[in-house]
Structures are given as structure tokens and as C-alpha cells.
């Protein structure tokens, strides 16, 4: 879990998972772009809208715009060095 400016892990061994760390670093960048608090407001709104559309929890979570960017790009370890500002908007 990413809570600016930290990445919180359940287990220390997860620190060795580059895809997971990259995924969370993408979230840190998203949070920074939105000055942190608006990120969490938009995150929650996207989740609630997805749930109201009838999506089960896991699907609603995966369809949050911020998660869509992070899950799509987490295996690309060079993504953050080439990522444009507000790139998450492309995943709406």
C-alpha cells in the first residue's frame, strides 16, 4: 500500500518484488500529482461508482482509474522515467 511518501508492505520479503514496488511507486506519483488528499477522494469516488454500477468488490477495485494505470504498467520498470504528467487520465 502506498501512503505518500511511504510504501507499506505486509512482509519484508515483498520488498524483493519489483512489479509490486513499481505498482506502489506509480501510486506515489499519482498521489503527488494530485497533492495527496484529492487522490484519496477520487480513489474512493471511483470505487463507489464502480460498486453502484454493480461491480463486485474485486472488480470495482481493479477498475479504479489509478489501479488500472498501476496494474497495466507495473511490469514496465522504466515506466516512471517516461511517464507523462497526469498519465492516469488515459486509463479512464
C-alpha positions in Angstrom: 0.0 0.0 0.0 1.2 3.5 -0.9 0.5 6.3 1.5 2.6 9.3 0.4 5.6 9.2 0.9 5.7 5.6 2.2 5.2 2.2 0.7 3.8 -0.2 3.4 4.4 -3.9 3.0 2.8 -6.8 4.9 6.1 -8.8 4.7 9.7 -7.7 4.3 10.2 -10.3 1.5 7.8 -8.3 -0.7 10.5 -5.7 -0.9 12.2 -8.0 -3.4 9.2 -8.0 -5.8 10.0 -5.3 -8.4 6.5 -5.4 -10.0 4.8 -4.7 -6.7 7.3 -1.9 -5.7 6.8 -0.4 -9.2 3.0 -0.6 -8.8 3.2 1.2 -5.5 5.6 3.8 -6.8 3.1 4.6 -9.6 0.6 5.3 -6.9 3.0 7.6 -5.1 3.5 9.6 -8.3 -0.3 9.8 -8.8 -0.7 11.0 -5.2 2.0 13.6 -5.7 0.3 14.9 -8.9 -3.0 15.4 -7.1 -1.4 16.8 -3.9 -2.2 13.6 -2.0 -5.6 14.3 -0.4 -7.6 14.7 -3.7 -6.1 11.4 -4.8 -7.8 9.6 -2.0 -11.1 11.4 -2.6 -11.0 10.5 -6.3 -9.9 6.9 -5.5 -12.9 6.5 -3.2 -15.3 8.1 -5.6 -14.2 5.8 -8.4 -14.6 2.7 -6.2 -18.1 3.7 -5.0 -19.2 4.5 -8.6 -17.9 1.1 -9.7 -19.8 -0.6 -6.8 -23.0 1.4 -7.7 -22.7 0.0 -11.2 -23.0 -3.4 -9.7 -19.4 -4.5 -9.8 -18.3 -6.8 -7.1 -15.5 -5.6 -4.7 -12.5 -7.0 -6.6 -13.7 -5.8 -10.0 -14.6 -2.4 -8.6 -11.1 -2.1 -7.1 -9.4 -3.2 -10.3 -11.4 -0.7 -12.3 -10.4 2.3 -10.3 -8.6 4.5 -12.8 -5.5 4.7 -10.6 -5.3 0.9 -10.3 -5.9 0.5 -14.0 -2.7 2.5 -14.7 -0.7 0.8 -12.0 -1.7 -2.8 -12.9 -1.2 -2.1 -16.6 2.2 -0.6 -16.2 3.7 -2.3 -13.1 5.8 -4.8 -15.1 7.3 -1.9 -17.1 10.1 -0.9 -14.7 11.1 2.0 -16.9 7.5 3.4 -16.9 8.0 6.1 -14.3 11.0 7.6 -16.0 9.0 8.0 -19.2 5.5 8.7 -17.7 3.8 11.9 -18.6 2.2 14.2 -16.0 -1.4 13.0 -15.2 -0.9 9.9 -17.3 -3.6 8.1 -15.3 -6.2 10.1 -17.2 -5.6 7.9 -20.3 -7.0 5.0 -18.2 -10.4 6.5 -17.7 
